[in-house]
Amino acid sequence: MVRLSALQLISTPNVGENLLNINQLLQQLPKSEQHIVVLPECCLFFGGKDQEQLTLAQQNSENETLVTLLTQLAVDFNITLVAGTIPTLAEKQLNSEKPKFYNRSWVISAQGKLLGSYDKIHLFDVNVNDKSKRYRESDFTQGGNKTTVVDANFAKLGLSVCYDLRFPELYRQLQQQGAEIITVPSAFTRVTGKAHWQALLQARAIENQVFVIAAGQEGVHQNGRETWGHSMIISPWGEILACHQYGQGFASVEVSLAEIASIRANMPVASHNQFKVLLKNN
């Protein structure tokens, strides 16, 4: 059996305060020898200005300081930690002198080893009918350009972040690369989350016959941004196994990864997929 947990935070622009809250929630989680814990997007710094995230990335070369702090938590609590996202300074792009950061998700083993990372590909440049009105993530964030599946020894983790959820092609690629569990650290807005969060998560789980662990920010943050929360864990059949709706807390459940093989054998949609055949013939 593997325990899957999603931590829900109301993160602030104070790294120390956020670390303390994460530590306190980890203390409350049930113990397990095989335990995957997912933190939300921007777990160590949220609710400030995007420029401040860039400054944080510049102050921490490769964000070694921040990653080290989270690595210690993985070791202390004997967990495989999907460390939400941390701003990590990006190399300068051609024809651009403006510095940017990657919104990077890290996977850290219970032994403190960095198993892999993923830079958020799809950037949230949209208008939303909330207090913030306008989101332009690309002003300071550099989008990633590759998918990541991490072998955590007892499970293969496909990595995604927040707005990626609206792009099913990414999740299909992760499944084809062997993902059994897909993680979704997020900071969904309250408006879009209420409308689409649960439906999209269930769709991605059902389409790809994988477990989904979605950890979200929730509440009204220091800069007025409102996030939806409703952190949840979903089965390969689309069932909501655990959910934490509001405030700080966690969703946690024990699962058997054998369920994936059973569902895929009984409904072999991957082998039935005719688009692979059509694309190959065209």
N, C-alpha and C positions, 0 to 999 in steps of 0.2 A: 504493500500500500504506500501511496505517496500523499503527503499533505500539501494542499495548495492554499495559499493565503494571499489576500489582497489588502494592503493597508490603505485606509482613507485618511487624508490629512486636510487641514486648513492652514497651509503653509504661509509663512510671512517672509519678508525680506531679511530675516535674521537667521543665519545659518545655525548658530548655537541653539536657538530656541527650537528650530525644526529638528535638529539632531536629538534633542531631549525628548520631544514628542514621539519620534520614531522609536527611540530606546524604550520608552514607557509602554508603547503598544506591543513591541516585540516581547517584553516581559509577560504580557497577558496571553500570548499565543500558546496553544497546546504544543507540547514537545513531540517531536517525531524524528526518527533517524534519517528519513528522506523527506525534506521539507523545502518547498520553493515559496519564497516570499517576494511579492512584487510591490514596489513603491510607486506613487503617482509621478506624473510628469512634473518637472521642476520641483522635486521633493525637498531640496535644500534651500531654494530661494524662489519665492513666488509672491506676487502682489505688489511688486515694485515696478520700476520702469525697465523697458527692454535694454536701455543703455546701461543700466546697473548690472544686468546679467552679463553684458559684454565686458564690463569692468571686472566682474568676478572671474570671468574666463581669463582675462589678461593677467590678473593677479596670481592665478594658479596655473603655472606652466603645465600643460597637459592635464590640468586639474588634479595633479598628484595628491595634493593635500586633501581635497574633498573625497577622492576615491579611497585614499588611505583611511579616512574616518569611517567610511561605510564598509570597507574591508574588515575593519576591526569588529564591527557589529556582526558581520557574517560569521566570523570566527567565534565570537563570544556566544552567539545564540545557535551555532551549529546549523546554519541554514544556507541554502543556495539563494543568493540575493540578486534579484533583478532591480538594480539601483535606479529605478525611475528614469529620469534624465538629469544630466548635469551639463551646464554650459561649458564647452571645450573649444578653445580658440582654433579657428580654421585658418589654413594657409591662405594667403591672398590669392584671389582669382585673377586671371589675365584681364587686363584693361580695367582693373578696379583697385583703387588705393584705400577703399573703405574697409576697415577690419570687420569681420563677422565671426560668429561662433556656431559650432555644431550643437544641436540639441541631442546629446548622446546618451544612450542607454547602455549600462554596463551589466554584465553578468559575473558574479563573484561566487566562488565555491566556498563551502564550509571550512575549507583549509586555507582560505585567503588568497586563492589563485584567481587571477583575472582570466575568465574563460572566453570572453569575447565582448564585442560592443557593436552598436548599431546607431547610425546617424539618421534621425528622422528625415524621410524623403519628401513627404508632402507638407508644404508650409501653408499655414492658415491665413490666407489673404482674402478676407470676406467681410461683408457688412452684415451685422446682426442687430435685431431689434431689441437691444438691451442698453444698459447705462453706458457701456463702452462704445457701442455703435459700430466702430470701425477697427478691424484687426489687420495688421500688416506685418506678419511674422518675418517676412523676407527682408524687412528693413535692416535687421540685425542678425538674422539667422541664415546660415548657408545650408541648403538642402543636401542630404546625403545622396549617394548614387549606387548603392549596392544593398542587397538583402543579406540577412544574417540568420543562420540557424546554428545554435550552440549545443554541443554535446555535453550535457551535465552528468554523464556517466549513467544515471538511472533514467534519464529522459532527454529527449531532444526538444530544445526550446526555439521557437521561431519568434523573432523580435519585431515589434511594431510600436508606433507611438500615436496616440490621439487621432488627429485628422487622417492618418493613414487608414483608419477604419472605414472610410468612405470609398476605398479603392480595392475592390475584391481581387483584382489581378495580383496585387502584392501577396495576399493571403494564399492564393492558389499556388504561387511560386514557393512560398514557405512550406506548404504541404507537400509539394512535389520534391522539395529538398529534404524531406524527412521529418518535418516538424510534427510532434505529437501534442504539444502544448504551445499555444501562442499567447504572448503577453502583450497587454495594451495599457501601459502607463498613460494617464490622460489628465487633461484639465478642460473637459468639455464645458462649454458655456451652459448656463441654466436653460436658456431658450432652446438651443439645439439639442441639448441632452434630453430634455423633457420630450421633445418630438421624436428623436431618432436613436438615442443611445442604446436602449435595450434591444430594439428591433435589429439594428446593425450588428450588435454583438452576437445575437442568436443566429442571424443569417451567416456570419463568418464561421461560427462553430459548426452549423449544420452543413454548409456547403463543403467544408473541408474535413469534416468528421474528426475534429480535434477538440481538446479541452481549451477553453479560453479563460485567462485570468486578467480581469480588467480592474485596475486600481486608479481611483480618481481623486482629484481635489474636490472639496465641497465647501460651500458657504460664501460669505461676502468677505473679500480680501481687502487688504489695506488700501489698494488703489481703486477700490470700488467694483472690481471685477467679480462677477457672480458665477460660481461653478456648480455643476449638477450633482456630483458624487455618485451615489448608487453603485458603489464598487461591487462587483459580482464575479462569480465563478460559474461557468456554463459547461455542460457536458457535450460530448460529440453528437448527442441526439437533440441538443438545443434546450435542455432542461436547465433552469436556474437552480443550482445546487446550494448557493449561499449568496446573500446580498446584505450590504450595509448601506442604508439609504442616506441618512443625514448625520452631520457632525463627524468628529474624529472617531475612528474605530477600525474594525476589520471584518472581512468575510473569510471564513476558513472551513475547509472540508477535507476529509480523506477520500481518495479515489483509487480505483484500480485501473492502471493503464491498459490492462487486458481488454477493457471495454471498447477501446478504439479498434482493435483487431476484430472483435466480434461484430461491431457495427459495420465496419468496412467489408467484412466477408458477406454479411447478410444483404447489404445494399452497396454493391461495388461501383459507385458512381465514377470513381477515377478511371476504371477500365472502360466504362460505358461512354466516357466523354468523347463525343464525335468531333468536337472542334479541333482536337489534336490531329485527327485524321484529315479533316478538311484543310487545315493550314499546311499540312505536309504535302497534300496533293496539288496545292495551288501555287 
